[in-house]
Each structure stands twice: as structure tokens, then as C-alpha cells.
Amino acid sequence: MPVIAAYSGTFDPITLGHYDIIKRASRMFPKLIVAVGHNLAKNPKFTLEERVELIQSVVKHLKNVEVIGFSGLVVDFAHEHKVTVLVRGVRTTGDFDYEKQMAVMNRDLYPDLDTVIMNPSPEYAHLSSSLVRELTGLGAPVAKLVPKEVVPVLLERFGRKKPRKR
């Protein structure tokens, strides 16, 4: 049975760092699901449906990648979709400590689930969705931070008309 992997997150919005992990993971696994989480505690700028649509537009050329929204525990999502590998991106040692703890807990809840931790490519190691939202709100240029499909939607959400150049 082919391995099904899932890369989960809120992706509010998807960044070039997320996209980098998706592209690389899609080469590692025969099927990759981008599992877009519904997490109101993070006060998302985009609805779950909007985030799913944005990511679909970004990854449409990656034939083995599917984008699915979910709410609840990622282990329940994984079990429902026959996922046996969770892909997680880690930028810092703090991220690693948290992801290690979550990997152990997820494996306890779903013993068939392993976690693969991926480091971002160096040019994206500083990126996070929260940083992108903050910079967008402050009027900074964002074209080097998010996929091109996301730029106009992100700017519009923050009431900005067109990209600012530097």
C-alpha cells in the first residue's frame, strides 16, 4: 500500500516556506495531502474555504498533492484519510521541541502515524504566516514572502490595492 503523507497547518496565508516544504515533500511521498486546519484560536484572516482555495491554486501543478480542510485532531484526520506520515516544518529549536512533543503524543493516539520533520530551505527559514500578516498590515512588500497567486488576495484582505516595491 503506498504511503500517504499529510502536511498540516493553518496556512493563514500559505507562505513560500510552506510551499517549499510542500514541493519537497511531494517528491518524497507518492501522495501528499495538505491538511488545512480550522483553528479559530489563531484568529485567521482567511476562512478555511479561502485558505483551501488559495493553496489549491498554488499547488495545482503538483499532481500528487491534494488539499483538504479539517477541524479537530490531526490524528483523527490522518486516520480518516489513511495517512501514515505527518510532515512538519521546523524553523527553530523551539519549533523542534514542540513538534517532538506532538509527534510522540500523535503516535500514542495513532500508533501507525510517524512524523517526518523537515527544515525549510535557508531563504525561507525566517518566514511565518503571522509575520506575513503583520508585514502586510504595516504596508511592507510581500511578493517575496508568499506565492504569486496569494499576493493580490492578501493585499485586498488588508485593504491594499497593489504590491509595493522596494
N, C-alpha and C positions, 0 to 999 in steps of 0.2 A: 504494500500500500504506500503510495507516495506521501512524503512528508508535507503537511500543511503548516505553514508558519503564519503568525499574526504579529503585526507591529501595531501596538495600541497606544492611544494618546488622545488628547482633546483637540490638538491641531487647530488652535484658535488664534491666528491662522496657521496653515502649513507654511513652514519656512524652507529655505534652501537646505538647511541642515536636515530637516525631516526628509525632504526629497532625496538628498544624498543617501540617507540610510535606506529608504525605500528602494532606490535603484540598485544599491549594492546587495541588499537582502534578496531582491528579486532574481539576482544572478546565483544566489546560494541555494534557493529553495524552488521546487517545481511549482508551488503555489504560495502566494503571499496575500494575506488579507490585511488591508489597512483597517483596523478596528477603531472607529471614531467614537470616543466615549462622550456620553451625556453627563456632564458634571456641573450642575448649577452652582456649586460652591465656588467654582473658579470664575463666576460672573462672566460668561462668554460674550464676546462682541457679536458672534455669528451663531445662528441657530444650528442645531445638529444637522438639519437638512441642508443648510447652506454650506456647512463645512464638508459634508459628504460630496455635494455637487462640485465644490471647488477642487477637492482632491481628485475626484473623478476626471475633471478637465485637465489636471496636471499629469496624471498617470495613464491617460487613455492609450498611449503608445506602448505601454508595458503589458503585454498580452497575458501574463500570468499573475497579474495583480487585480484584486477585487477590492472595492471599498464598501464597507458595511458599517452603519451606525448601530450603537448599542447603548443600553443603560444597565447598571448593575455591576456585578463582579466580572472581571475579565476571565476568571476561571470558568464561570458559567457560559460565557460567550465561547470560550475555547472548547469546552465540552460539546456544546450545541453544534459547532462547526467543524468538529473533529480535528482541531488544532492540537499539535503536539509540541510545537516550539513557539515560544514568545520571543520576539526580537525587541530589545530595549536599547535605546541610545543613551550613552553616558558621557557627560562633558567633564565632570569634576569628581573629586574623591567623595564629596558629599552625595552626589548622584549615585556613585557606585555603592556606597554604604546602604543607601535607601533601596536601590534595586536588588542588592544581595538579600536584604531582609525580605523584600517582596517575593523574590524568586523562591526562597525557602518556604514562605507561607503558601504561595501558589502551588508549589509541589506537594505540600502537605494536604491541601484541599483537593488537588487533582494530580495524583501520582504519575500519570502519563505525560505531564507537562514539564518540559525543560525550558530554560531561559538562556538565550544567547545574547550576550552584551556586546554592543558594537560602539566603538569610538567614532566620533564624527571626523570627517576629513578636516585637516587643520584650518582651512579657510572658513569653516562653519562652526568651529569649536566654541565661539562666543555667542552664538545665536540662541534665542529662546523666543517663543511666541509672546511672552509678556514683555520682553524687551522690544520686539517689533511693534506691539500695540502702543507702548509708551513713546517710542520714537515717532510713530505715525501721528499720534496725538499732539506731539510737540512740533510737527511740521518738518521733520527730518526726511531726507530722501530714503526711499525704501526699496528701490529697484534692485539693489544688490543683496537684499535680505530675503526676498520671497520670490517664488516662481512668477514669471511674467503674466500668467493668467490671473494671478491673485492681486497684482498691483492695482488695477482700476477699481476692483471691488473693495479692496482695503481702503483706498483713498476716499471713495464715495462714502463708505461707512463712517469715516471720520470727518466728513464734510469738506474734503479737499477735492479740487477739480482736476488737476493734472500733476504728474510727477515733478518734483523739484530736483534740479540737477545741481551737482557740486563739482 
